[in-house]
Amino acid sequence: MRVVIQRVSEASVKVEGKIISSIQLGLLILLGVEDADTDADVEWLSSKISRLRIFADENNQMNLSVADVAGEILVVSQFTLHASTKKGNRPSFINAARPEKAIPLYESFLIQLGKDSGLRVLAGEFGADMKVALVNDGPVTILMDSQMKE
């Protein structure tokens, strides 16, 4: 699984012109699932993200997790995180998991992240044409890949 984690002061997802999810202070997570991913990837990634200290403490140091600041979490599926641009100019998405594999892992990730963080986790709509709006706070943007454990 690959994720782009953005510390946000607000974020929202629209589908067909209607806001389906929105948060204030917290994390916007773009999540891509690949064929090699398993439940172990869900558990590792969720654990890391829920403890990730990227929010400022009273000394303006990044020492607090999203739970420490009582933040919110919004997860949006994004198969394009597994784009390969090695050949030609049109990205290949051959490594992105098909929906029959990706959807159960995506849903499992939402549940696990809620358990690990103790927070409510909101989501986009898997497979929909979504319009994502955000105000990146910092900006702070972190990339993680469960296959590489980084």
C-alpha positions as CSV (number, residue, x, y, z in Angstrom):
1,M,0.0,0.0,0.0
2,R,1.1,3.5,-0.8
3,V,-0.1,6.6,0.9
4,V,0.3,10.3,0.7
5,I,-0.5,11.8,4.1
6,Q,-1.2,15.5,4.3
7,R,-1.6,17.4,7.5
8,V,-4.6,19.6,6.8
9,S,-6.6,22.4,8.4
10,E,-9.6,21.3,6.3
11,A,-10.4,18.8,3.6
12,S,-13.4,17.6,1.7
13,V,-14.5,15.2,-1.0
14,K,-17.3,15.9,-3.5
15,V,-19.0,13.3,-5.7
16,E,-21.4,14.6,-8.4
17,G,-21.2,18.1,-6.9
18,K,-22.2,17.1,-3.4
19,I,-19.8,17.0,-0.4
20,I,-19.8,13.4,0.9
21,S,-17.1,13.8,3.5
22,S,-15.3,16.7,5.2
23,I,-12.9,17.3,8.1
24,Q,-11.2,20.1,9.9
25,L,-7.8,19.8,11.5
26,G,-6.4,16.3,10.8
27,L,-5.1,14.0,8.1
28,L,-6.1,13.6,4.5
29,I,-4.8,10.2,3.4
30,L,-4.6,9.2,-0.3
31,L,-4.4,5.4,-0.4
32,G,-3.3,3.2,-3.2
33,V,-3.6,-0.6,-3.0
34,E,-1.4,-2.9,-5.1
35,D,-1.7,-6.7,-5.9
36,A,1.0,-7.6,-3.4
37,D,-0.8,-6.0,-0.4
38,T,-2.3,-8.1,2.4
39,D,-3.9,-7.6,5.8
40,A,-0.3,-7.3,7.2
41,D,0.1,-4.2,5.1
42,V,-3.1,-2.8,6.5
43,E,-2.0,-3.4,10.0
44,W,1.5,-2.0,9.6
45,L,0.4,1.2,7.8
46,S,-2.5,1.9,10.1
47,S,-0.2,1.5,13.2
48,K,2.4,3.8,11.7
49,I,-0.1,6.5,10.6
50,S,-2.0,6.5,13.9
51,R,1.2,7.2,15.9
52,L,2.8,9.5,13.3
53,R,3.9,12.7,15.2
54,I,3.4,15.5,12.7
55,F,1.3,18.0,14.7
56,A,2.9,20.9,16.6
57,D,3.1,20.8,20.4
58,E,3.2,23.9,22.7
59,N,6.8,24.6,21.6
60,N,5.9,24.4,17.9
61,Q,7.7,21.1,17.5
62,M,6.2,18.1,15.6
63,N,5.6,15.9,18.6
64,L,1.9,15.1,18.5
65,S,-0.2,12.5,16.7
66,V,-3.6,13.1,15.1
67,A,-5.2,11.5,18.1
68,D,-3.2,13.8,20.5
69,V,-4.7,16.9,18.8
70,A,-8.2,15.3,18.6
71,G,-8.0,15.6,14.8
72,E,-10.0,14.0,12.1
73,I,-9.0,11.6,9.3
74,L,-10.3,11.4,5.7
75,V,-9.1,8.5,3.5
76,V,-9.5,8.7,-0.3
77,S,-8.7,5.7,-2.5
78,Q,-6.3,6.6,-5.3
79,F,-5.1,3.8,-7.6
80,T,-2.9,6.3,-9.5
81,L,-0.4,6.1,-6.6
82,H,0.8,2.9,-8.3
83,A,1.4,4.5,-11.7
84,S,4.5,3.4,-13.6
85,T,6.0,6.0,-15.9
86,K,9.0,3.9,-16.9
87,K,7.9,3.5,-20.5
88,G,6.4,6.1,-22.8
89,N,4.3,9.0,-21.7
90,R,1.1,7.3,-20.7
91,P,1.2,5.9,-17.1
92,S,0.6,2.2,-16.6
93,F,-1.5,1.1,-13.7
94,I,-0.7,-2.6,-14.0
95,N,0.5,-2.8,-10.3
96,A,-2.7,-1.3,-8.9
97,A,-5.0,-3.9,-7.4
98,R,-8.3,-4.7,-9.2
99,P,-11.4,-3.6,-7.3
100,E,-12.2,-7.1,-6.1
101,K,-8.9,-7.1,-4.1
102,A,-8.6,-3.4,-3.4
103,I,-12.0,-2.7,-2.0
104,P,-11.8,-5.2,0.9
105,L,-8.3,-4.0,1.8
106,Y,-9.4,-0.3,1.6
107,E,-12.4,-1.0,3.9
108,S,-10.2,-3.0,6.3
109,F,-7.8,-0.1,6.4
110,L,-10.6,2.3,7.3
111,I,-11.7,0.1,10.2
112,Q,-8.1,-0.6,11.4
113,L,-7.2,3.0,11.3
114,G,-10.2,3.9,13.4
115,K,-9.3,1.3,16.0
116,D,-5.6,2.2,16.1
117,S,-6.2,6.0,16.3
118,G,-9.4,6.0,18.4
119,L,-10.8,8.5,16.0
120,R,-13.7,8.5,13.5
121,V,-12.3,7.8,10.0
122,L,-14.2,9.3,7.0
123,A,-13.8,8.2,3.5
124,G,-14.3,9.1,-0.2
125,E,-16.2,6.9,-2.5
126,F,-14.2,4.0,-4.0
127,G,-14.1,4.2,-7.8
128,A,-16.0,7.4,-8.0
129,D,-14.9,10.6,-9.9
130,M,-14.1,12.6,-6.8
131,K,-13.2,16.2,-6.3
132,V,-10.8,16.6,-3.4
133,A,-10.2,19.9,-1.8
134,L,-7.8,20.6,1.0
135,V,-5.8,23.2,2.8
136,N,-2.4,21.6,3.5
137,D,-1.1,22.8,6.9
138,G,2.6,23.6,6.9
139,P,2.7,22.2,4.2
140,V,3.3,18.8,5.7
141,T,3.2,15.9,3.2
142,I,4.5,12.4,3.9
143,L,4.8,9.4,1.6
144,M,4.7,5.9,2.9
145,D,4.9,2.5,1.2
146,S,4.1,-0.7,3.2
147,Q,6.0,-2.9,0.8
148,M,9.2,-0.9,1.5
149,K,8.4,-0.4,5.2
150,E,9.1,3.3,4.9
